[in-house]
Amino acid sequence: MVYHSSFVDDGGVNRACGCPLLPLKSHIKGPAPVSDQDRTDIVDEAITFFRANRLEGCRTLAEGTKAIINLGLENVPVPGESGFPFPGLFVIPQSNKEAELFRNYLKQIREETSGRLLSVAYRPNGTPNKWWLAFAKRKFMNVITR
């Protein structure tokens, strides 16, 4: 878990591939436990610290929605599979059941984040929130992601 996360001391949480399956305020079916609606969950926390590189260049809510939907259609690799973006950070699943549990958790958290992200990055009239998207073109770890 991350040092600045409010979930650092959450014990007794199930894990898959070494990753805690944290509760989500979600209406999407998946392996994550359900969180109270009035409590901050990991998605809220991630959006607070997230950089909107994927939405760079999306001038309207419709373009941002299309970019997020296309991201959601991409395959979700798990540790040990080619294309997994964080090799060495998570342990390789010990079974196909654990791999599918982790894949389904990542899918669920991706879908939940997508819906919440668009409501933060764009105003109700569909225009970008310039204060939130202001750093989309900035380098992170000396890399501009696309």
C-alpha positions in Angstrom: 0.0 0.0 0.0 1.1 3.6 -0.6 2.6 5.6 2.3 0.2 8.6 1.8 -2.9 6.5 1.5 -5.5 6.4 4.2 -5.7 2.7 3.6 -2.2 2.0 4.9 -3.3 0.4 8.2 -6.3 -1.6 6.9 -5.7 -5.1 8.2 -7.7 -8.2 7.5 -8.2 -7.4 3.9 -8.2 -10.2 1.3 -5.4 -10.1 -1.2 -4.8 -11.3 -4.8 -1.3 -11.3 -6.2 -0.2 -9.4 -3.1 -2.6 -6.6 -3.8 -5.2 -5.8 -1.1 -8.8 -6.1 -2.5 -10.0 -2.8 -0.9 -13.7 -2.0 -0.5 -15.3 0.2 -3.2 -18.4 2.4 -3.2 -19.5 0.6 -6.3 -22.6 -0.4 -8.2 -20.5 -2.6 -10.5 -20.5 -6.3 -9.7 -17.0 -7.7 -8.9 -14.9 -9.2 -6.1 -14.3 -5.9 -4.2 -16.2 -5.7 -0.8 -18.8 -2.9 -0.7 -17.8 0.3 1.1 -20.1 2.8 2.9 -21.3 5.5 0.5 -20.3 8.2 2.9 -16.7 6.9 3.3 -13.8 7.8 1.0 -12.7 4.7 -0.9 -9.5 3.9 -2.9 -11.0 5.3 -6.1 -11.8 8.7 -4.5 -8.3 8.7 -3.2 -6.7 7.8 -6.5 -8.7 10.5 -8.4 -7.5 13.1 -5.8 -3.8 12.2 -6.7 -4.3 11.2 -10.4 -2.8 13.0 -13.3 -5.1 13.2 -16.4 -2.7 12.2 -19.1 -5.2 9.9 -20.8 -7.6 12.8 -21.2 -5.1 15.2 -22.6 -6.4 16.7 -25.9 -10.0 15.7 -25.1 -11.8 19.0 -25.4 -15.4 17.8 -24.6 -17.0 15.4 -22.3 -17.9 13.2 -25.3 -14.3 13.0 -26.4 -13.2 12.2 -22.8 -15.9 9.5 -22.5 -14.7 8.0 -25.8 -11.1 7.9 -24.5 -12.1 6.3 -21.3 -14.3 3.7 -23.0 -11.5 2.8 -25.3 -9.2 2.4 -22.3 -11.8 0.1 -20.7 -11.8 -2.1 -23.8 -8.1 -2.9 -23.5 -7.1 -6.3 -22.2 -6.4 -6.4 -18.4 -3.1 -8.4 -18.0 -2.1 -9.7 -14.6 1.4 -10.2 -13.1 3.3 -12.7 -15.1 1.5 -11.9 -18.4 3.1 -9.8 -21.1 1.9 -6.2 -21.0 1.4 -6.0 -17.2 2.5 -2.5 -16.4 4.0 -3.1 -13.0 6.3 -6.1 -13.2 7.9 -6.9 -9.8 5.4 -4.8 -7.9 2.9 -7.6 -7.5 3.5 -11.3 -7.0 2.7 -13.7 -9.7 -0.6 -15.5 -9.1 -0.3 -18.9 -7.5 -3.4 -20.3 -9.4 -5.7 -19.5 -12.3 -8.4 -18.7 -9.6 -6.2 -16.0 -8.0 -5.3 -14.6 -11.5 -9.0 -14.3 -12.4 -9.8 -12.7 -9.0 -7.1 -10.1 -9.5 -8.1 -9.5 -13.2 -11.8 -9.1 -12.2 -10.8 -6.7 -9.4 -8.8 -4.6 -11.8 -11.7 -4.5 -14.3 -14.1 -3.5 -11.5 -11.9 -0.7 -10.2 -11.2 0.5 -13.8 -14.9 0.8 -14.5 -15.7 2.5 -11.2 -12.9 5.0 -11.7 -13.9 5.8 -15.2 -17.3 7.0 -14.2 -16.1 9.1 -11.3 -13.2 10.5 -13.2 -15.3 12.0 -16.0 -17.5 13.8 -13.4 -14.4 15.4 -11.9 -12.5 16.2 -15.1 -15.4 17.8 -17.0 -18.0 20.4 -15.9 -21.7 19.6 -16.1 -21.9 21.6 -19.4 -19.3 19.2 -21.0 -16.3 21.5 -21.1 -13.0 20.4 -19.5 -12.2 21.5 -16.0 -9.0 23.4 -16.7 -7.9 23.4 -13.1 -8.1 19.7 -12.9 -6.6 19.0 -16.4 -3.9 21.7 -16.1 -1.1 19.2 -15.6 -2.0 16.6 -18.2 0.9 17.6 -20.5 3.5 17.7 -17.7 6.2 15.0 -17.3 5.8 12.4 -14.6 9.0 10.5 -13.7 10.6 12.2 -16.7 8.0 10.6 -19.1 5.0 12.1 -20.8 2.5 9.3 -20.9 -0.2 9.0 -23.6 
